[in-house]
């Protein structure tokens, strides 16, 4: 079975993340869940970091995937 991945976009190149979707979550549910988790972190911590978001996603079963996107343009 192929891995199901979700790209979390960002306007900042360094904040783009790729995560593996947990087996018990469908693709539409994964999008809703990740946006909800990110919003919860942003609302609960005014000085949140990407590590806070990554930790929260991992607590919900998502796994960060290392990837190479390419050089930043601009």
C-alpha positions, 0 to 999 in steps of 0.5 A, spaced: 500 500 500 502 506 498 503 511 503 498 517 503 502 524 504 499 531 506 503 537 504 502 543 509 504 549 505 506 555 507 508 562 505 515 561 508 519 556 504 522 553 511 515 552 514 513 547 509 512 540 511 510 534 509 506 529 513 504 521 513 497 521 514 495 516 519 492 509 517 485 510 520 484 517 517 481 519 510 484 524 506 479 529 507 479 528 514 486 529 514 486 536 511 480 538 516 484 535 522 491 538 521 488 545 520 484 544 526 490 542 530 494 548 527 489 553 529 489 550 536 496 551 537 496 558 534 490 560 539 493 557 545 500 559 544 502 566 542 509 565 541 508 558 538 514 555 534 514 550 528 516 545 533 509 546 537 505 544 531 510 538 529 509 535 536 501 537 536 501 533 529 505 527 532 500 527 538 494 526 533 498 520 529 501 524 523 509 523 522 513 528 519 517 526 512 523 529 510 523 531 503 527 536 499 523 541 495 528 545 491 532 551 492 528 557 494 526 562 489 526 569 489 
